Amino acid sequence: MFTMPAIDMVGTGKKIADLRKSAGMTVKDLQDIFGFATPNAIYKWQHGTAMPTLDNLVILAAVFDVAIDDIIVVAADVSVQIGA
């Protein structure tokens, strides 16, 4: 049985919002970069109700000039048990 760390979706969303604000960008700016018809996905990321796909994380990292590891927050006090 293995214990695996879990992604803190709310923490990751807060990190995305903080990075966006630090870059002086609006949600509309990100919406335009991604070519999204609506800003709903970005709001879901920022509220921690959804995670960006891997390809969107790569774009976010490039836009914010950070590593993907600087976007994803790993929960320190939560782990997922894997095994029977």
Secondary structure, DSSP 8 states (H G I E B T S, - for coil): -EEEEEE-HHHHHHHHHHHHHHTT--HHHHHHHHT-SSSHHHHHHHHTSS---HHHHHHHHHHHTS-GGGT--EEEEEEEEE--
